[in-house]
Amino acid sequence: MYEHNIMATYGLIEYADASPEVRAVYDDIMRTRKVDWINNFWKSLAHDPATLRRAWESIRQIMGPGGALDPLTKELIYLAVSTTNQCGYCIASHTAAARNAGMTPEMFGELMAVVGMANETNRLASGYQVPVDDRFKV
């Protein structure tokens, strides 16, 4: 379970306290997402402006509109990976994003069932050192 009162390692950089370089990224995040606030993930990364900028550019490109996957599918994948990696912050933020993109409670339940089953069978295949079938190889 995600600890909601956890402290950021180096604190959070609020917009008012941000350098011009960080404010530029914050402004782009708010403009792109059509919001008037910056979440704690970005405020934490702002201690390293290069990492903040690089992470935002990557997320904007990959999670943005366009591409072969629709926004809900992208959020469901992100939520599945976050669950497997046990990133409480990511689970919370991408559950909210998936709901906003149209995820229903039934979809969430089925997604968690797939995640649980995949993790179980992945571990079984790893533990048993199952060789890959020739038919599965590209």
Secondary structure, 3 states (H helix, E strand, C coil): CCCCCCCCCCCCCCHHHCCHHHHHHHHHHHHHHCCCCCCHHHHHHCCCHHHHHHHHHHHHHHHCCCCCCCHHHHHHHHHHHHHHHCCHHHHHHHHHHHHHCCCCHHHHHHHHHHHHHHHHHHHHHHHCCCCCCHHHCC
